[in-house]
Amino acid sequence: MRTSKNIFNEKEMELVQLLMADCESTGDIQCKLETAFRRNNRANA
């Protein structure tokens, strides 16, 4: 089995867990990210 080179620290793992909550597919995750970035861009405008 291949080992991952990506090792997350505690804060990164917490973010991943929050991001994956209630997601059933990678499309769900992508939608969450797009929505978050859209909100962030509006707040910074």
mmCIF file of the N, C-alpha and C atoms, coordinates in Angstrom:
data_MODEL
# 
_entry.id   MODEL 
# 
loop_
_atom_site.group_PDB 
_atom_site.id 
_atom_site.type_symbol 
_atom_site.label_atom_id 
_atom_site.label_alt_id 
_atom_site.label_comp_id 
_atom_site.label_asym_id 
_atom_site.label_entity_id 
_atom_site.label_seq_id 
_atom_site.pdbx_PDB_ins_code 
_atom_site.Cartn_x 
_atom_site.Cartn_y 
_atom_site.Cartn_z 
_atom_site.occupancy 
_atom_site.B_iso_or_equiv 
_atom_site.pdbx_formal_charge 
_atom_site.auth_seq_id 
_atom_site.auth_comp_id 
_atom_site.auth_asym_id 
_atom_site.auth_atom_id 
_atom_site.pdbx_PDB_model_num 
ATOM 1   N N  . MET A 1 1  ? 0.836   -1.187 0.000  1.00 0.00 ? 1  MET A N  1 
ATOM 2   C CA . MET A 1 1  ? 0.000   0.000  0.000  1.00 0.00 ? 1  MET A CA 1 
ATOM 3   C C  . MET A 1 1  ? 0.875   1.243  0.000  1.00 0.00 ? 1  MET A C  1 
ATOM 4   N N  . ARG A 1 2  ? 0.433   2.254  -0.733 1.00 0.00 ? 2  ARG A N  1 
ATOM 5   C CA . ARG A 1 2  ? 1.162   3.505  -0.844 1.00 0.00 ? 2  ARG A CA 1 
ATOM 6   C C  . ARG A 1 2  ? 0.913   4.386  0.380  1.00 0.00 ? 2  ARG A C  1 
ATOM 7   N N  . THR A 1 3  ? 1.938   5.031  0.878  1.00 0.00 ? 3  THR A N  1 
ATOM 8   C CA . THR A 1 3  ? 1.761   5.938  2.010  1.00 0.00 ? 3  THR A CA 1 
ATOM 9   C C  . THR A 1 3  ? 1.637   7.361  1.482  1.00 0.00 ? 3  THR A C  1 
ATOM 10  N N  . SER A 1 4  ? 0.836   8.139  2.151  1.00 0.00 ? 4  SER A N  1 
ATOM 11  C CA . SER A 1 4  ? 0.591   9.517  1.745  1.00 0.00 ? 4  SER A CA 1 
ATOM 12  C C  . SER A 1 4  ? 1.740   10.411 2.172  1.00 0.00 ? 4  SER A C  1 
ATOM 13  N N  . LYS A 1 5  ? 2.089   11.341 1.310  1.00 0.00 ? 5  LYS A N  1 
ATOM 14  C CA . LYS A 1 5  ? 3.107   12.333 1.656  1.00 0.00 ? 5  LYS A CA 1 
ATOM 15  C C  . LYS A 1 5  ? 2.482   13.538 2.343  1.00 0.00 ? 5  LYS A C  1 
ATOM 16  N N  . ASN A 1 6  ? 1.151   13.619 2.283  1.00 0.00 ? 6  ASN A N  1 
ATOM 17  C CA . ASN A 1 6  ? 0.445   14.742 2.892  1.00 0.00 ? 6  ASN A CA 1 
ATOM 18  C C  . ASN A 1 6  ? 0.115   14.413 4.337  1.00 0.00 ? 6  ASN A C  1 
ATOM 19  N N  . ILE A 1 7  ? 0.782   15.073 5.238  1.00 0.00 ? 7  ILE A N  1 
ATOM 20  C CA . ILE A 1 7  ? 0.526   14.864 6.656  1.00 0.00 ? 7  ILE A CA 1 
ATOM 21  C C  . ILE A 1 7  ? -0.013  16.186 7.207  1.00 0.00 ? 7  ILE A C  1 
ATOM 22  N N  . PHE A 1 8  ? -1.237  16.136 7.724  1.00 0.00 ? 8  PHE A N  1 
ATOM 23  C CA . PHE A 1 8  ? -1.894  17.336 8.216  1.00 0.00 ? 8  PHE A CA 1 
ATOM 24  C C  . PHE A 1 8  ? -1.593  17.551 9.687  1.00 0.00 ? 8  PHE A C  1 
ATOM 25  N N  . ASN A 1 9  ? -1.492  18.825 10.067 1.00 0.00 ? 9  ASN A N  1 
ATOM 26  C CA . ASN A 1 9  ? -1.372  19.120 11.484 1.00 0.00 ? 9  ASN A CA 1 
ATOM 27  C C  . ASN A 1 9  ? -2.777  19.113 12.101 1.00 0.00 ? 9  ASN A C  1 
ATOM 28  N N  . GLU A 1 10 ? -2.863  19.330 13.377 1.00 0.00 ? 10 GLU A N  1 
ATOM 29  C CA . GLU A 1 10 ? -4.137  19.227 14.094 1.00 0.00 ? 10 GLU A CA 1 
ATOM 30  C C  . GLU A 1 10 ? -5.185  20.206 13.567 1.00 0.00 ? 10 GLU A C  1 
ATOM 31  N N  . LYS A 1 11 ? -4.789  21.439 13.309 1.00 0.00 ? 11 LYS A N  1 
ATOM 32  C CA . LYS A 1 11 ? -5.726  22.456 12.816 1.00 0.00 ? 11 LYS A CA 1 
ATOM 33  C C  . LYS A 1 11 ? -6.220  22.112 11.413 1.00 0.00 ? 11 LYS A C  1 
ATOM 34  N N  . GLU A 1 12 ? -5.335  21.602 10.575 1.00 0.00 ? 12 GLU A N  1 
ATOM 35  C CA . GLU A 1 12 ? -5.726  21.211 9.216  1.00 0.00 ? 12 GLU A CA 1 
ATOM 36  C C  . GLU A 1 12 ? -6.703  20.044 9.246  1.00 0.00 ? 12 GLU A C  1 
ATOM 37  N N  . MET A 1 13 ? -6.466  19.098 10.133 1.00 0.00 ? 13 MET A N  1 
ATOM 38  C CA . MET A 1 13 ? -7.375  17.950 10.259 1.00 0.00 ? 13 MET A CA 1 
ATOM 39  C C  . MET A 1 13 ? -8.749  18.400 10.749 1.00 0.00 ? 13 MET A C  1 
ATOM 40  N N  . GLU A 1 14 ? -8.780  19.358 11.653 1.00 0.00 ? 14 GLU A N  1 
ATOM 41  C CA . GLU A 1 14 ? -10.043 19.893 12.144 1.00 0.00 ? 14 GLU A CA 1 
ATOM 42  C C  . GLU A 1 14 ? -10.811 20.543 10.992 1.00 0.00 ? 14 GLU A C  1 
ATOM 43  N N  . LEU A 1 15 ? -10.110 21.294 10.157 1.00 0.00 ? 15 LEU A N  1 
ATOM 44  C CA . LEU A 1 15 ? -10.734 21.930 9.003  1.00 0.00 ? 15 LEU A CA 1 
ATOM 45  C C  . LEU A 1 15 ? -11.283 20.886 8.032  1.00 0.00 ? 15 LEU A C  1 
ATOM 46  N N  . VAL A 1 16 ? -10.522 19.844 7.776  1.00 0.00 ? 16 VAL A N  1 
ATOM 47  C CA . VAL A 1 16 ? -10.960 18.766 6.877  1.00 0.00 ? 16 VAL A CA 1 
ATOM 48  C C  . VAL A 1 16 ? -12.216 18.101 7.424  1.00 0.00 ? 16 VAL A C  1 
ATOM 49  N N  . GLN A 1 17 ? -12.249 17.832 8.713  1.00 0.00 ? 17 GLN A N  1 
ATOM 50  C CA . GLN A 1 17 ? -13.416 17.190 9.318  1.00 0.00 ? 17 GLN A CA 1 
ATOM 51  C C  . GLN A 1 17 ? -14.646 18.078 9.205  1.00 0.00 ? 17 GLN A C  1 
ATOM 52  N N  . LEU A 1 18 ? -14.486 19.376 9.433  1.00 0.00 ? 18 LEU A N  1 
ATOM 53  C CA . LEU A 1 18 ? -15.612 20.301 9.298  1.00 0.00 ? 18 LEU A CA 1 
ATOM 54  C C  . LEU A 1 18 ? -16.091 20.378 7.852  1.00 0.00 ? 18 LEU A C  1 
ATOM 55  N N  . LEU A 1 19 ? -15.154 20.399 6.947  1.00 0.00 ? 19 LEU A N  1 
ATOM 56  C CA . LEU A 1 19 ? -15.481 20.473 5.534  1.00 0.00 ? 19 LEU A CA 1 
ATOM 57  C C  . LEU A 1 19 ? -16.230 19.231 5.062  1.00 0.00 ? 19 LEU A C  1 
ATOM 58  N N  . MET A 1 20 ? -15.835 18.069 5.562  1.00 0.00 ? 20 MET A N  1 
ATOM 59  C CA . MET A 1 20 ? -16.430 16.810 5.124  1.00 0.00 ? 20 MET A CA 1 
ATOM 60  C C  . MET A 1 20 ? -17.754 16.498 5.814  1.00 0.00 ? 20 MET A C  1 
ATOM 61  N N  . ALA A 1 21 ? -18.089 17.214 6.877  1.00 0.00 ? 21 ALA A N  1 
ATOM 62  C CA . ALA A 1 21 ? -19.328 16.956 7.598  1.00 0.00 ? 21 ALA A CA 1 
ATOM 63  C C  . ALA A 1 21 ? -20.516 17.116 6.651  1.00 0.00 ? 21 ALA A C  1 
ATOM 64  N N  . ASP A 1 22 ? -21.414 16.153 6.670  1.00 0.00 ? 22 ASP A N  1 
ATOM 65  C CA . ASP A 1 22 ? -22.638 16.154 5.860  1.00 0.00 ? 22 ASP A CA 1 
ATOM 66  C C  . ASP A 1 22 ? -22.384 16.062 4.360  1.00 0.00 ? 22 ASP A C  1 
ATOM 67  N N  . CYS A 1 23 ? -21.198 15.678 3.946  1.00 0.00 ? 23 CYS A N  1 
ATOM 68  C CA . CYS A 1 23 ? -20.896 15.529 2.525  1.00 0.00 ? 23 CYS A CA 1 
ATOM 69  C C  . CYS A 1 23 ? -20.929 14.049 2.147  1.00 0.00 ? 23 CYS A C  1 
ATOM 70  N N  . GLU A 1 24 ? -21.507 13.783 0.983  1.00 0.00 ? 24 GLU A N  1 
ATOM 71  C CA . GLU A 1 24 ? -21.572 12.410 0.495  1.00 0.00 ? 24 GLU A CA 1 
ATOM 72  C C  . GLU A 1 24 ? -20.672 12.197 -0.712 1.00 0.00 ? 24 GLU A C  1 
ATOM 73  N N  . SER A 1 25 ? -20.200 13.288 -1.317 1.00 0.00 ? 25 SER A N  1 
ATOM 74  C CA . SER A 1 25 ? -19.365 13.154 -2.510 1.00 0.00 ? 25 SER A CA 1 
ATOM 75  C C  . SER A 1 25 ? -18.368 14.306 -2.572 1.00 0.00 ? 25 SER A C  1 
ATOM 76  N N  . THR A 1 26 ? -17.412 14.165 -3.478 1.00 0.00 ? 26 THR A N  1 
ATOM 77  C CA . THR A 1 26 ? -16.452 15.257 -3.658 1.00 0.00 ? 26 THR A CA 1 
ATOM 78  C C  . THR A 1 26 ? -17.151 16.491 -4.224 1.00 0.00 ? 26 THR A C  1 
ATOM 79  N N  . GLY A 1 27 ? -18.241 16.292 -4.945 1.00 0.00 ? 27 GLY A N  1 
ATOM 80  C CA . GLY A 1 27 ? -19.026 17.417 -5.456 1.00 0.00 ? 27 GLY A CA 1 
ATOM 81  C C  . GLY A 1 27 ? -19.613 18.241 -4.326 1.00 0.00 ? 27 GLY A C  1 
ATOM 82  N N  . ASP A 1 28 ? -20.063 17.565 -3.273 1.00 0.00 ? 28 ASP A N  1 
ATOM 83  C CA . ASP A 1 28 ? -20.592 18.265 -2.099 1.00 0.00 ? 28 ASP A CA 1 
ATOM 84  C C  . ASP A 1 28 ? -19.509 19.124 -1.449 1.00 0.00 ? 28 ASP A C  1 
ATOM 85  N N  . ILE A 1 29 ? -18.312 18.576 -1.342 1.00 0.00 ? 29 ILE A N  1 
ATOM 86  C CA . ILE A 1 29 ? -17.191 19.303 -0.747 1.00 0.00 ? 29 ILE A CA 1 
ATOM 87  C C  . ILE A 1 29 ? -16.851 20.512 -1.612 1.00 0.00 ? 29 ILE A C  1 
ATOM 88  N N  . GLN A 1 30 ? -16.813 20.312 -2.925 1.00 0.00 ? 30 GLN A N  1 
ATOM 89  C CA . GLN A 1 30 ? -16.502 21.412 -3.839 1.00 0.00 ? 30 GLN A CA 1 
ATOM 90  C C  . GLN A 1 30 ? -17.542 22.522 -3.718 1.00 0.00 ? 30 GLN A C  1 
ATOM 91  N N  . CYS A 1 31 ? -18.800 22.159 -3.612 1.00 0.00 ? 31 CYS A N  1 
ATOM 92  C CA . CYS A 1 31 ? -19.874 23.141 -3.461 1.00 0.00 ? 31 CYS A CA 1 
ATOM 93  C C  . CYS A 1 31 ? -19.702 23.942 -2.173 1.00 0.00 ? 31 CYS A C  1 
ATOM 94  N N  . LYS A 1 32 ? -19.356 23.258 -1.075 1.00 0.00 ? 32 LYS A N  1 
ATOM 95  C CA . LYS A 1 32 ? -19.118 23.942 0.205  1.00 0.00 ? 32 LYS A CA 1 
ATOM 96  C C  . LYS A 1 32 ? -17.978 24.944 0.077  1.00 0.00 ? 32 LYS A C  1 
ATOM 97  N N  . LEU A 1 33 ? -16.893 24.536 -0.584 1.00 0.00 ? 33 LEU A N  1 
ATOM 98  C CA . LEU A 1 33 ? -15.748 25.424 -0.753 1.00 0.00 ? 33 LEU A CA 1 
ATOM 99  C C  . LEU A 1 33 ? -16.101 26.636 -1.607 1.00 0.00 ? 33 LEU A C  1 
ATOM 100 N N  . GLU A 1 34 ? -16.818 26.406 -2.701 1.00 0.00 ? 34 GLU A N  1 
ATOM 101 C CA . GLU A 1 34 ? -17.208 27.511 -3.578 1.00 0.00 ? 34 GLU A CA 1 
ATOM 102 C C  . GLU A 1 34 ? -18.083 28.508 -2.830 1.00 0.00 ? 34 GLU A C  1 
ATOM 103 N N  . THR A 1 35 ? -19.024 27.989 -2.043 1.00 0.00 ? 35 THR A N  1 
ATOM 104 C CA . THR A 1 35 ? -19.903 28.859 -1.266 1.00 0.00 ? 35 THR A CA 1 
ATOM 105 C C  . THR A 1 35 ? -19.104 29.662 -0.242 1.00 0.00 ? 35 THR A C  1 
ATOM 106 N N  . ALA A 1 36 ? -18.172 29.016 0.428  1.00 0.00 ? 36 ALA A N  1 
ATOM 107 C CA . ALA A 1 36 ? -17.359 29.705 1.437  1.00 0.00 ? 36 ALA A CA 1 
ATOM 108 C C  . ALA A 1 36 ? -16.513 30.809 0.797  1.00 0.00 ? 36 ALA A C  1 
ATOM 109 N N  . PHE A 1 37 ? -15.907 30.523 -0.344 1.00 0.00 ? 37 PHE A N  1 
ATOM 110 C CA . PHE A 1 37 ? -15.087 31.527 -1.007 1.00 0.00 ? 37 PHE A CA 1 
ATOM 111 C C  . PHE A 1 37 ? -15.940 32.671 -1.547 1.00 0.00 ? 37 PHE A C  1 
ATOM 112 N N  . ARG A 1 38 ? -17.120 32.352 -2.044 1.00 0.00 ? 38 ARG A N  1 
ATOM 113 C CA . ARG A 1 38 ? -18.028 33.388 -2.534 1.00 0.00 ? 38 ARG A CA 1 
ATOM 114 C C  . ARG A 1 38 ? -18.416 34.334 -1.394 1.00 0.00 ? 38 ARG A C  1 
ATOM 115 N N  . ARG A 1 39 ? -18.750 33.766 -0.240 1.00 0.00 ? 39 ARG A N  1 
ATOM 116 C CA . ARG A 1 39 ? -19.115 34.582 0.927  1.00 0.00 ? 39 ARG A CA 1 
ATOM 117 C C  . ARG A 1 39 ? -17.943 35.432 1.376  1.00 0.00 ? 39 ARG A C  1 
ATOM 118 N N  . ASN A 1 40 ? -16.753 34.837 1.384  1.00 0.00 ? 40 ASN A N  1 
ATOM 119 C CA . ASN A 1 40 ? -15.557 35.554 1.811  1.00 0.00 ? 40 ASN A CA 1 
ATOM 120 C C  . ASN A 1 40 ? -15.271 36.717 0.874  1.00 0.00 ? 40 ASN A C  1 
ATOM 121 N N  . ASN A 1 41 ? -15.405 36.503 -0.423 1.00 0.00 ? 41 ASN A N  1 
ATOM 122 C CA . ASN A 1 41 ? -15.148 37.562 -1.397 1.00 0.00 ? 41 ASN A CA 1 
ATOM 123 C C  . ASN A 1 41 ? -16.133 38.702 -1.246 1.00 0.00 ? 41 ASN A C  1 
ATOM 124 N N  . ARG A 1 42 ? -17.408 38.386 -0.975 1.00 0.00 ? 42 ARG A N  1 
ATOM 125 C CA . ARG A 1 42 ? -18.413 39.436 -0.765 1.00 0.00 ? 42 ARG A CA 1 
ATOM 126 C C  . ARG A 1 42 ? -18.110 40.236 0.502  1.00 0.00 ? 42 ARG A C  1 
ATOM 127 N N  . ALA A 1 43 ? -17.666 39.558 1.532  1.00 0.00 ? 43 ALA A N  1 
ATOM 128 C CA . ALA A 1 43 ? -17.365 40.230 2.796  1.00 0.00 ? 43 ALA A CA 1 
ATOM 129 C C  . ALA A 1 43 ? -16.167 41.158 2.658  1.00 0.00 ? 43 ALA A C  1 
ATOM 130 N N  . ASN A 1 44 ? -15.225 40.793 1.803  1.00 0.00 ? 44 ASN A N  1 
ATOM 131 C CA . ASN A 1 44 ? -14.018 41.602 1.621  1.00 0.00 ? 44 ASN A CA 1 
ATOM 132 C C  . ASN A 1 44 ? -14.181 42.689 0.566  1.00 0.00 ? 44 ASN A C  1 
ATOM 133 N N  . ALA A 1 45 ? -15.317 42.694 -0.144 1.00 0.00 ? 45 ALA A N  1 
ATOM 134 C CA . ALA A 1 45 ? -15.514 43.677 -1.218 1.00 0.00 ? 45 ALA A CA 1 
ATOM 135 C C  . ALA A 1 45 ? -15.877 45.036 -0.670 1.00 0.00 ? 45 ALA A C  1 
# 
